[in-house]
Amino acid sequence: MKISFFWLVIIFFVIVVACKKDNSGGLNIKIKSISSNIVPANGSLQVILDFTDNGGNAIDSIYMKKIRVNQDTLAPDNIKLDTFYLIPPSYPGKTKGQIQLDLDYQGYLIYAISPPQIDSTHFESDSLIIKFAAKDVAGHKSDTASTGLVVIQRTQ
């Protein structure tokens, strides 16, 4: 009985070590705040990311992906660009800090080119989850940080 318990512990330890993500550069981001979960038509969204980079390498790009979670699907020709690479300000040598992203309505937030119409005057909002990841100049990549549900209200 003691021998099988011993092997169970060894197997568990091997699985834990094997499944651990190698983040040797130590680049991590997390969302500190977002300005609102509901963005009015033609509004903007401010996202503040906290970062730590144990190597002290400057972050050279932020990857942003919008995921539309509405139940209605959109035709492929009715979808705006959903993936962006943003260039943050330079801050050489810092191992901790914040990056502020100001996302404007037309450029970064709306998903449907022409949103589905609900009635003669109302259009379906874009319900999004926005994911972010960072890459530093040494090529280290962070884990992904995701917002909760963000609703982008539409007038057309």
KAZI-V647589 format. One record per residue. N is the residue number from 1. PSI is psi in whole degrees, -180 to 180 (none if undefined). Layout:
n=N psi=PSI
n=N psi=PSI
//
This chain:
n=1 psi=-42
n=2 psi=-33
n=3 psi=-42
n=4 psi=-35
n=5 psi=-41
n=6 psi=-47
n=7 psi=-34
n=8 psi=-44
n=9 psi=-43
n=10 psi=-46
n=11 psi=-43
n=12 psi=-45
n=13 psi=-42
n=14 psi=-42
n=15 psi=-44
n=16 psi=-45
n=17 psi=-41
n=18 psi=-31
n=19 psi=-8
n=20 psi=130
n=21 psi=136
n=22 psi=107
n=23 psi=61
n=24 psi=-27
n=25 psi=-16
n=26 psi=28
n=27 psi=120
n=28 psi=142
n=29 psi=153
n=30 psi=154
n=31 psi=119
n=32 psi=-44
n=33 psi=157
n=34 psi=147
n=35 psi=-30
n=36 psi=153
n=37 psi=-10
n=38 psi=120
n=39 psi=120
n=40 psi=161
n=41 psi=132
n=42 psi=19
n=43 psi=-170
n=44 psi=168
n=45 psi=131
n=46 psi=127
n=47 psi=129
n=48 psi=123
n=49 psi=132
n=50 psi=141
n=51 psi=152
n=52 psi=137
n=53 psi=100
n=54 psi=-25
n=55 psi=-13
n=56 psi=18
n=57 psi=141
n=58 psi=140
n=59 psi=125
n=60 psi=-14
n=61 psi=150
n=62 psi=125
n=63 psi=132
n=64 psi=129
n=65 psi=127
n=66 psi=132
n=67 psi=117
n=68 psi=127
n=69 psi=11
n=70 psi=154
n=71 psi=-35
n=72 psi=135
n=73 psi=158
n=74 psi=148
n=75 psi=145
n=76 psi=-32
n=77 psi=2
n=78 psi=16
n=79 psi=127
n=80 psi=170
n=81 psi=132
n=82 psi=-3
n=83 psi=134
n=84 psi=151
n=85 psi=113
n=86 psi=144
n=87 psi=112
n=88 psi=165
n=89 psi=154
n=90 psi=142
n=91 psi=62
n=92 psi=139
n=93 psi=-4
n=94 psi=137
n=95 psi=-14
n=96 psi=151
n=97 psi=-166
n=98 psi=148
n=99 psi=126
n=100 psi=125
n=101 psi=122
n=102 psi=107
n=103 psi=117
n=104 psi=157
n=105 psi=-58
n=106 psi=-39
n=107 psi=-39
n=108 psi=-21
n=109 psi=-43
n=110 psi=147
n=111 psi=-50
n=112 psi=133
n=113 psi=-48
n=114 psi=104
n=115 psi=150
n=116 psi=139
n=117 psi=132
n=118 psi=-48
n=119 psi=-164
n=120 psi=-21
n=121 psi=-4
n=122 psi=143
n=123 psi=152
n=124 psi=133
n=125 psi=158
n=126 psi=118
n=127 psi=117
n=128 psi=152
n=129 psi=130
n=130 psi=128
n=131 psi=143
n=132 psi=146
n=133 psi=158
n=134 psi=155
n=135 psi=135
n=136 psi=174
n=137 psi=-20
n=138 psi=0
n=139 psi=3
n=140 psi=139
n=141 psi=144
n=142 psi=171
n=143 psi=172
n=144 psi=136
n=145 psi=134
n=146 psi=143
n=147 psi=167
n=148 psi=-163
n=149 psi=129
n=150 psi=125
n=151 psi=123
n=152 psi=108
n=153 psi=145
n=154 psi=144
n=155 psi=-16
n=156 psi=none
//
